[in-house]
Amino acid sequence: MNYFYIFIEFFQTGLFAIGGGLATVPFVKEAVSRQHWMTNGEMSAAIAAAQSLPGPFGVNLAVYVGYSAGGVFGGAVAMVALTLPTLICAYIVMRMLEKWKSSRILGDMFYALRPCTAGMIASVILPLFLTQLFDGIHIPVNVQCAVLYAVLVGIGVLNEIKRWKLPPVLIIATGAAVGLLFFR
């Protein structure tokens, strides 16, 4: 295994994925596809495993994919490569932020990144969700509408969760129970 490719792929992911762990998924999926490290099913399993593990999702995913591609050392290389751009940028920003902390332009730039990040996350979640539900099946329009309805209901539920300040453990347990009842 050439660890150089693992490093380059995850360094680029760390450099360009802005918006948290889910924003890394399109980049990692592209790298996995390009380098033939995993199948689509294995990639879906990697995403599920990384999401369920404690710690940052993006780092968990990088370690999982790196381990699959190059063993323990591959996982370590992927983790360092993914986090290195953030560490470098954080150091640079820390040194410069004192000068620019009251800049309106900088605030506007970060504000403009929000819809881009939301779009990247949505571009991952919906295809992944549909792939898991209807693996290998043509999805009719009415099913797509039902999925969109379910997503909108989910957004409404999340809004109510925030409003009532429900504990996350209760939400996770309820989701697990519903999953076991309906999808087993």
N, C-alpha and C positions, 0 to 999 in steps of 0.2 A: 504494500500500500504506500502510495506517495503522500506523505503528510503535508507536503507543500500545497497540494490542491485543497486539502481540508482547511488549511490555514487561510488560503486566499479566498475560498468561498465564504467562510464564516467571517473573515475580516470585512469583506464587502457587505455582508449582511449586517454586521454591527455598525458599519459606516453609514449605510443608507436606510436602514429600518428605523423610522422615527415614530414613536407612539406606543412603546411598550412591547410586551412579548408577542401578542397576536400579530403585530406589524411585521415580525420576522418571518412568519409562516410563508408568505408568497416567495420570499427570497430563498428560504430553505427548500421549499418544494421545487423551485426552479433548479437549484444546485443539485438536489437529489436526482432529479430527472436528467439533468445534463451529465452528471458523473455516474449515473446508474448505480447508486448506492443502495436503493430500496425500491420495492414495488409501490404502487399507489396504496394498496392495502396496508403494507408495512408502515408507510408514511402516516396513514390515518391512525394506526395503532400508536405510532410514536407521538403524535399530537395528543392523543387521549392520555397516554402515560405521562407525558410532560405536564399536561394540565392537572393531573391528579396528584403529582408529587409536590411536596412542599418546596418552596423557593421560587425564584423568578422563572416564569414559563419559558422565556426565550433561551435562557441558559440551560434549563432542563432539556429543551428540545435539541439544542446544539450538542450537549453531552450525549444524549441518546443517539442522535444521528452520527456523531463523530465516533462513538463507540461501535456502532453497527458497521461503519465504514473502515475503521482502523484499530479496533480494540481499545484497551484502556488508554494508551498513549494518544490515539485518535480522538477520544473523548476529551482528554485534557487539552489537546491542541485546539479543538473546536471551541472549548470554553474560553481559553485565553484569547483566541482570535476574535471571538464575538464580543468580548468585553474590552479588548484593548482600544478600539476607537473611542468608546465611551470614556475610558479613563484618560486618554489623551485630550479629548475635547473638554472634559470636565476640568482638567488642569488648566488648559488654555482659557476657558471661560472664567474660571475662578480668578485667574490673574487679571483679566480684562473687565470683569463685571463691576468692579468698584468704580471704574470710570464711567460706565454706561448704565448704571442701575436705574437711573431716572429717565432714560431715553424712551420717548413715545414710539419711535420707529421700531426699536427692538421689540417692544410689547406688541405692536401691530404685526410684526413678522411672525411671532409665536402664535398670535391669534389666527393668522391666516393658515397656519399648518393644521388646525383642528379639523376642517372638513376633509383635507387630504388624508389624514390619519383615519378618520371615520370611514372613508371610502375604501381604503386599503383593508381595514378590518372586515368590512362588509363583503369585500371581494373574496375573502377567505372563508368566512363563516357560512354564507349561503351555499356555495358549491360543495363545501365539505359536508354540510348538513344534508343536502340533497343526495350526495354520493352515498352517504351512510344509509339513508332511508331507501333509496331506489337504485341500488348498485346494479348497473348493467341494464336497467329498464328505461325505455323512453318515457319521459315525464309529460303527460298531457297538460294542457293549459289549465284545466280546472284544478288539478293537483297543485300546480304552481301557485294558483290563487289561494288555495287552502294553506299552503306553506306560508305565503305572504300574510294571510290572516293570522296564522299562528304566531308569526314573528311580531305582528302588531299587538296581539293579545299579550305576548311575552313582554313587550315594551311597557304596556299598561300595567302588567303585574309588577314589573320592576319599579315603576313609578310608585305604586302603592306600597311596595316593600320599603322604599326610601321614606315615604310619608309616615308610615306606621313604625318605622325603625325596628323591623323584625330582625332577630339575630340570624347571622349567616348559617349557623349550624342547623337551625330549624328549616331554612330554605333548602339546604343541601339534603337533609334527611327527607323532606317532603318530595324533592325531586327524585331521590333514589327510590322512594316508595312508589311513586307514580310510574317510574321506569320499570320497576319489577312487576307491577300489576299489569301494565299494558303492553310491554315490549319483551316479555320473557318468552 
